[in-house]
Amino acid sequence: MPTSFYHQIPLIIEIVRTLSPRSILDVGVGFGKYGFLLREYMELWDESTKAYGVWNIKIDGIEIYDKYLTPCHKYIYNNIYLGKAQDIVGTIHESYDLVLLIDVIEHLPKQEGYHLVRSLKEIASDILITTPKTFVKQKVVFNNEYEQHKSFWTEKDFKKIAPLIVIPDRLSLIIVMGKNIQLLKHIRRKRFLRNIIPF
């Protein structure tokens, strides 16, 4: 579906605010939730934007299914590339501080997923990936064949690609790989303690 687990939203926003990127690529924008949330909590919330709608952070996206895109996407995203991320990433001639791959990688066969993440490493300082902790069967949704789940990923799979940090979560595998993972150690520690001592 053009959405993802709602329980992970606060954690993802906390991770992104900690990394403080000035440019973001949202792979698989779907409904556009993270574009909206990042505009709000990276620019409006702390009043860093001087004029409403004049954005300081570049947020681009990739979407394979054009029927998900609405006029709202055009307002929130600077640019949306339409097509398969695996094909588009190699044509992007700029770099991003952060790439979001939120509940996307399970829609790809394993080898295509590995290839995509390796390609994203070439254009990103950091990559934030979430995927379900268990295999969730999903068929065609909204007449979109790309919504099918085709692979299951573990921490071990991602360690084959690059050094990373895992942020504890009960339903999702949430990992960040890249240059700034040391900035996230306090979030990992806090989440780990919360799992041991609920507060």
Wavefront OBJ file of the C-alpha trace (Angstrom):
o trace
v 0.000 0.000 0.000
v 1.133 3.598 -0.438
v 1.626 3.767 3.321
v 3.698 2.187 6.104
v 3.443 1.205 9.777
v 2.165 4.213 11.740
v 3.890 3.203 14.988
v 7.329 4.006 13.562
v 6.531 7.617 12.623
v 7.823 9.308 15.838
v 11.042 7.291 15.747
v 11.694 8.063 12.083
v 11.115 11.775 12.682
v 13.487 11.668 15.684
v 16.168 9.937 13.598
v 15.847 12.427 10.746
v 15.864 15.450 13.067
v 19.002 14.075 14.741
v 20.754 13.631 11.386
v 19.540 17.110 10.319
v 19.840 16.623 6.541
v 19.604 19.552 4.110
v 18.711 17.274 1.195
v 16.541 14.144 1.252
v 15.530 11.541 -1.321
v 12.322 9.682 -0.391
v 12.270 6.410 -2.348
v 8.707 5.167 -2.831
v 6.831 8.311 -1.810
v 3.422 6.607 -1.981
v 0.865 8.788 -0.189
v 3.592 11.357 0.547
v 3.443 10.984 4.318
v 7.149 11.460 4.990
v 7.425 14.417 2.641
v 4.650 16.130 4.606
v 6.000 15.164 8.020
v 9.550 16.225 7.211
v 8.412 19.589 5.864
v 6.478 20.122 9.082
v 9.035 18.893 11.615
v 12.233 19.920 9.835
v 11.087 23.374 8.714
v 7.804 24.620 10.188
v 7.969 23.211 13.720
v 11.051 25.124 14.807
v 10.208 28.146 12.629
v 13.416 27.833 10.584
v 11.502 28.657 7.392
v 11.257 32.409 6.896
v 8.209 32.294 4.598
v 5.554 29.604 4.477
v 6.079 27.446 1.410
v 9.602 28.725 0.770
v 11.512 25.599 1.689
v 15.110 25.453 2.893
v 15.472 21.669 2.657
v 15.441 19.872 -0.668
v 13.100 16.874 -0.617
v 12.982 14.826 -3.807
v 11.152 11.563 -4.274
v 10.886 8.493 -6.461
v 7.550 6.815 -7.174
v 6.858 3.912 -9.498
v 3.056 4.251 -9.607
v 1.881 7.596 -10.987
v -1.707 7.117 -9.780
v -0.510 7.742 -6.204
v 0.656 11.253 -7.048
v -1.595 14.250 -6.340
v -1.208 18.050 -6.480
v -0.217 17.855 -2.797
v 2.942 15.961 -3.761
v 3.952 18.815 -6.093
v 3.693 21.286 -3.242
v 5.676 19.223 -0.737
v 8.371 17.639 -2.923
v 10.881 19.643 -4.951
v 11.022 16.942 -7.593
v 9.518 13.482 -8.042
v 11.152 11.012 -10.393
v 8.623 8.612 -11.900
v 9.712 5.007 -12.508
v 11.610 2.136 -10.922
v 14.069 3.303 -8.289
v 16.560 0.700 -9.528
v 16.603 2.446 -12.932
v 16.361 6.049 -11.741
v 19.109 6.099 -9.105
v 21.837 5.631 -11.719
v 20.585 8.689 -13.617
v 20.637 11.056 -10.626
v 23.679 13.320 -10.843
v 23.518 14.868 -7.402
v 24.009 13.662 -3.869
v 21.702 13.660 -0.848
v 22.397 13.923 2.849
v 19.746 11.286 3.539
v 17.818 8.681 1.574
v 14.604 7.227 3.004
v 13.680 3.670 2.074
v 10.637 3.285 4.337
v 8.845 -0.067 3.916
v 9.981 -0.303 0.295
v 12.753 -2.890 0.048
v 10.429 -5.846 0.736
v 8.694 -5.049 -2.579
v 11.841 -6.035 -4.500
v 13.438 -9.413 -5.152
v 16.483 -9.783 -2.894
v 19.154 -9.197 -5.543
v 17.399 -6.071 -6.840
v 17.167 -4.812 -3.259
v 20.899 -5.318 -2.702
v 21.650 -3.538 -5.972
v 19.357 -0.621 -5.079
v 20.906 -0.056 -1.642
v 24.436 -0.243 -3.063
v 23.456 2.290 -5.751
v 21.905 4.589 -3.146
v 25.166 4.472 -1.145
v 26.832 6.165 -4.126
v 24.590 9.246 -3.871
v 23.806 9.429 -0.129
v 25.666 10.280 3.063
v 23.153 8.219 5.073
v 20.342 5.766 4.283
v 17.405 5.092 6.607
v 15.706 1.761 5.880
v 12.673 0.200 7.518
v 11.120 -3.152 6.697
v 8.776 -5.507 8.585
v 10.451 -7.839 11.109
v 8.355 -10.737 9.832
v 7.339 -11.583 6.295
v 3.991 -9.944 5.636
v 2.247 -11.381 2.595
v 0.855 -8.641 0.390
v -0.690 -8.985 -3.049
v -1.672 -6.395 -5.644
v -3.274 -3.361 -3.958
v -5.076 -0.475 -5.728
v -4.361 -2.232 -9.051
v -0.647 -1.678 -8.417
v 1.358 -4.819 -9.099
v 4.414 -3.253 -7.434
v 2.706 -3.461 -4.032
v 3.447 -7.198 -3.789
v 5.962 -8.234 -1.150
v 8.757 -10.238 -2.743
v 11.465 -10.532 -0.087
v 12.176 -10.673 3.626
v 15.153 -8.831 5.135
v 17.159 -9.253 8.326
v 19.902 -7.260 10.009
v 22.401 -9.810 8.686
v 21.339 -9.051 5.097
v 22.091 -5.353 5.505
v 25.418 -5.957 7.273
v 26.644 -7.462 3.986
v 26.294 -4.012 2.429
v 27.761 -1.539 4.930
v 28.328 -0.757 8.610
v 25.046 0.196 10.230
v 23.159 0.911 13.403
v 19.919 -0.851 14.325
v 17.330 1.132 16.249
v 15.164 -1.249 18.336
v 11.495 -1.460 17.385
v 8.907 -4.142 18.072
v 7.438 -4.465 14.541
v 9.996 -3.040 12.133
v 13.659 -3.542 11.423
v 14.935 0.040 11.452
v 18.498 0.566 10.319
v 20.669 3.466 9.310
v 23.854 3.061 7.332
v 26.282 5.763 6.369
v 28.640 8.434 7.605
v 26.673 9.726 10.602
v 25.455 6.609 12.398
v 27.382 7.567 15.553
v 24.903 10.443 16.036
v 22.147 7.884 16.609
v 23.692 5.900 19.471
v 21.680 7.775 22.114
v 18.421 6.933 20.302
v 19.396 3.267 20.140
v 20.294 3.243 23.846
v 17.018 4.961 24.815
v 14.954 2.499 22.734
v 16.854 -0.464 24.164
v 16.209 0.707 27.729
v 12.548 1.326 26.959
v 12.230 -2.316 25.871
v 13.755 -3.498 29.163
v 12.151 -0.981 31.526
v 8.905 0.356 30.040
v 8.385 3.991 31.036
l 1 2 3 4 5 6 7 8 9 10 11 12 13 14 15 16 17 18 19 20 21 22 23 24 25 26 27 28 29 30 31 32 33 34 35 36 37 38 39 40 41 42 43 44 45 46 47 48 49 50 51 52 53 54 55 56 57 58 59 60 61 62 63 64 65 66 67 68 69 70 71 72 73 74 75 76 77 78 79 80 81 82 83 84 85 86 87 88 89 90 91 92 93 94 95 96 97 98 99 100 101 102 103 104 105 106 107 108 109 110 111 112 113 114 115 116 117 118 119 120 121 122 123 124 125 126 127 128 129 130 131 132 133 134 135 136 137 138 139 140 141 142 143 144 145 146 147 148 149 150 151 152 153 154 155 156 157 158 159 160 161 162 163 164 165 166 167 168 169 170 171 172 173 174 175 176 177 178 179 180 181 182 183 184 185 186 187 188 189 190 191 192 193 194 195 196 197 198 199
